[in-house]
Amino acid sequence: MPRWEPDARERIVAAALQLFSEQGYDETTVAEIARQAGLTKSTFHRHFPDKRDVLAAGQETLSRLLAEGIAAAPDDAAPLDAVAAGLRRASGAFQPARAALVASVIATSAELQERAALKQVGMAAAMAAALGARGVAGPVARLAAELGALALKQGFATWVAGGATADLGELMCAELDQLRTTAAQL
């Protein structure tokens, strides 16, 4: 095996998803993923601490895009409108085929479902921080961010269930609008 290959991280993710879908998450080892990617086990560990983290590979990018979208919203945008701008910005990071595969793998494992919930917490924190940077008060920023994270989760589930053919950003924003309407009834 070569000592260095470009795009090792992406190859690891692709190999892991393929193996997880073929033989199951629990049955797949790090050594198998590395071998499938044409890399060594130590190269795998330079990119990911364990196989569970492979499925969260895009979390940092997603959180950054959510925050950038919120920051780029018009100055007079209400907190939930800024969150909608973040959702639209982040929606472009999702690849339909990969998203469906990741969702199906996560559905097979309680451990992965737990990790997905933690990922949602991280995205909400990124949105709350971005809203705070816009001057939104803490409790309002946290509530708007939690609604945004829920809208992302629900919109994503609808998108994957529908074959990922609709516009993901619009689905997430529609979910956010529904949550806004529902929250007004409290």
Residue pairs with C-beta under 8 A, 6 or more apart in sequence:
1 38
1 39
1 40
5 11
5 38
5 39
8 37
8 39
8 43
8 46
8 47
9 47
9 57
11 37
11 38
11 39
12 33
12 34
12 37
12 39
12 43
12 44
12 47
12 48
12 54
13 54
13 57
14 37
15 33
15 34
15 36
15 37
16 28
16 33
16 36
16 37
16 51
16 54
16 55
17 54
17 98
17 101
17 102
17 105
18 36
19 28
19 32
19 33
19 36
20 28
20 105
21 101
21 104
21 105
24 108
25 51
25 105
25 108
25 109
25 111
25 112
26 109
28 51
29 51
30 41
30 44
30 45
30 50
30 51
31 41
33 44
33 51
33 54
34 40
34 41
34 43
34 44
37 44
48 54
48 57
52 111
52 112
52 115
55 102
55 105
55 106
55 112
55 115
55 116
56 115
56 119
58 93
59 119
59 122
59 123
61 93
62 90
62 93
62 123
63 122
63 123
63 125
63 126
64 126
65 86
65 89
65 90
65 92
65 93
66 86
66 87
66 89
66 90
66 123
66 126
66 127
66 130
66 148
66 152
67 86
67 126
67 127
67 129
67 130
68 86
68 89
68 130
69 82
69 85
69 86
69 87
69 88
69 89
69 90
70 82
70 83
70 85
70 86
70 127
70 130
70 131
70 134
71 130
71 133
71 134
72 85
72 89
73 81
73 82
73 85
73 86
73 134
74 81
77 85
79 131
79 134
79 136
79 140
79 141
79 144
80 144
80 147
80 148
80 176
80 180
82 130
82 131
82 134
82 136
82 144
83 127
83 131
83 144
83 145
83 147
83 148
83 151
83 176
84 148
84 173
84 176
86 127
86 130
86 148
87 148
87 151
87 152
87 155
87 169
87 172
87 173
87 176
88 169
88 172
88 173
90 152
90 169
91 167
91 168
91 169
91 172
92 169
94 156
94 159
94 164
94 168
96 163
96 164
96 165
97 164
99 156
99 159
99 160
99 164
100 160
100 163
100 164
103 156
103 157
103 160
105 112
106 112
106 113
106 115
106 116
107 113
120 149
120 152
120 153
121 149
123 148
123 149
123 152
124 142
124 145
124 146
124 148
124 149
125 145
126 145
127 141
127 144
127 145
127 148
127 149
128 138
128 141
128 142
128 144
128 145
129 141
131 140
131 141
131 144
131 145
132 138
132 141
136 144
147 176
147 179
147 180
147 183
148 176
150 175
150 179
151 172
151 173
151 175
151 176
151 179
152 172
152 175
154 172
154 175
155 168
155 171
155 172
155 173
155 174
155 175
155 176
156 168
156 171
156 172
158 166
158 171
158 175
159 166
159 168
159 171
